[in-house]
Amino acid sequence: MAMPISRAARMTRTAISPRLAIRIFFNTGVNIALMDHQNANSSENWHIQTVLETGSTNADLMAAGHQGAPDRSVLRAEYQSAGRGRLDRTWEAPRGANLLVSLLFRQVPDRLHVLTQVVALAATSVAQKTCGVDAQLKWPNDILVGSEKLAGILAQAAPTDAQGMIPFVVVGIGCNIGWAPPGATSLSANGWSREVTPDEFLQLMLPEIDALLALSDDDL
């Protein structure tokens, strides 16, 4: 289905368990090895739409979710005018320079922060393995190279239904591929071993997410 494009948005983040965050931080190498072994096929499990411009991919995908968009719907924008990061900071980049994308999940785990973790681990894995950039996770929402921010992640859950269940969660990620604002960094600024476009980075992330979602909670 076509996803409605809004002109404004406000994204909220999910919390992460400090205990689980510490455990994943020190086990990242193990998780990436498991992902290599269990990788799914490309992006065939996903419903992907790319738009030239919108206000916020998170806001648009939330609206699409309420209208019945399927599990693993993805909305990527070449440019967004109302993207927001932590503490309501503006997240904006030149057209086509960076990855600006949101992903919708209808299979919602008991611990919502697992979806944030999965997206963060997938992006970190691609930065490390494909681009040769020493990206590291800073929980709950950031990916850093050294002390500089490479990517930020924000998640938003739909209101609970009549049965008290959360029907879907949208996770948005902004990753600096070819450009970074002052005080941040990008993949291209770190001497990447392989150049990728925002779309290529996304296509590499999706099978990593599939593989992580197939792991048990103990493996995560």
N, C-alpha and C positions, 0 to 999 in steps of 0.2 A: 504494500500500500504506500501511497505517497505520503510523506511526512510533512505536516504543516510547518511553515517557517515563521517564527516569531521575530519580533524586533527587540525584545528585552528579556532578560532572564536573571535569576538569582539562584546560585547553586549552593547546596549545603553539604557538609562533609559528614561521613560516619566516623565514629570513634574506633580505636583499635585497642585490643587488650595488650597492656604493657608486657605481660608474661609471654604471650604468643609472639609479640613483635620481637622481643629479644631472642626467642627461640628461632624464628625465621631468619633474623639477621645473621646469626652465626651458622645457620644451615643453608644459606643461599646457594653455595656451591653444590651441595648435595641435591637440592631441589632442581637446579639447572641440569644436572646430570640425569635425573629422573625424567625431566622434560625432554631431553634429547632422545631418550629411549622410547617415550610414549607419544611423541609428536603426532598430531592428527594431520590430515591431508589439507594443505593450503587453507583457503578460507571457505570451503564448500559448505560448512555448517552455519554460515553467517549470511545475513541479509543486509547488504551494504548499499548505502546511497551517499553520493557526494554532491554537494551544492557549492556554487561559487561564493555565495555570501549569505550570512544570516546573523541574527542577533546573538544567539547562544545555542550551540548544539544540544546542551543539556536540556534547556527549556523546550526545544523543539521535540526532542525524543521523549521527554516526559509527556508532552501533549499527545504524541503518537501512541505512547503506551496506553494512555487512557482511551484511545480510539481503537485499541486492539492490535497494535503492532506486535509481531511475533517475537518469541524468545530469540536472543542474539541478533537483534536488529542493531545496525551500526549507522551512525550519521557523521560524516566527515565534512568539514567546511574548508574551503580555500582561505576564507577570511571570515572572522566574526567580530561584530562591532560592540557586543555587550557581554563578552566573556568575563568571568570573575574567578579569581583565585581565593586563597585563604584570606580571612579578614576583609573580604569584599574588595580585594585589590583587583584592578583591571588587568586582564590577561589578553593582550592584543599583539599582533605581529603583522608584518607586511604580507600581502596576499601571496599565498603559495609557499611561504618560507618555512613554516613549521607545521607539525601535526596538531590539529585541533579536532578532536573526535570524541564522541560519546557512544557508549555501548549499553544496550538494554538486556537485562537478565530477568527471566520469569521463573527460573528455578532458583529460588531464593534460599540460601542456607540459613540455619538457625542463628548463626553469628554473621550478621550483615557485613562486618568488616573484612570477612574472608574475600569478598568480591573486590574490595579495594586492594587487598594484598595481592590477589592474583594478577590484576592489571599492572600493579607496580612491579612485581617480579618478572612479568613477561616483557615489559618495556626495558627493564634493567638488563635482562638476558640478551635482548637484541642489541642494545648499545654495546655490551661487552663482547658478545660472540661474533656479531656481524660487522660492527663498526670499529671494534678494537679500542673502545673508549672505556676508561676505568670508572664507570658509573657505580654509585653506591646508594643504597636505600637509606633514607632518613625518615623513620616512621613518625607520624602516620601517613603523611601525604606527599612527601617530596623525594625526588631523585637528584642527587648531587654529583658533581665531579669536583673533587677537592671540597672547597667550602662554597662553591658556586652552584646555583640551582640550574638543573637541566630540564626538569619536568615537575609538574604538579598534578595532583589527582584530587578530584572532588566527586562525592557520591550523593545521590538523592534517592530516598525511598518513597514510593507511592503510599498514600494513606492506607491503613488497614481496611479490609473489607468487612462484610457483615459477620464473617466467621473469625474475625480477628487475625487474618492472615495478610501479609504484605504481598500484593499481586505482582509487583516488579520493582526492580532497582535499576537506576541509570548511573553509570560510572563514567565520568568525563576525564580525559587526560589532555593536557597541553604539553607537548614536548618540543624543545627548541632544536630543530634540525639544522637549518641553515642560517639562523639569525637569533641573536639574544639581546634583550634590553640591558642597559647598564646594570652591573652588579650580578648578572646571571651569565650563563655560558650556553654553548650549543655543541652539537656533535661536530660540526665543521670546524669549530674553533679549537678542537682538541686533536687535530691531526688524524682524523678517522682513517682507518685502513681500507674501508670501502665506503664510497659515497652512496647515499640513499636519498630518495625523495620521500616526502611525508607519506605518500600512498604506499611506497615500497616498505617503509617502516611499519605501517599498519598491517600490511599483508604478512609480514614476518611475525608480528605480535600475535595474530589471531590463532595460529596453531599452537603457540606457546600457552595461550590462555586455555585452549581446549585441553591440552595435556595437564595443566595444573588443576583444572576443574575435575579431571578424572582421578586425581589423587585422593587418598583418604585424608581425613583431618589430621591423623598422626603424621603423615608424610609432610603436610603443610606446617 
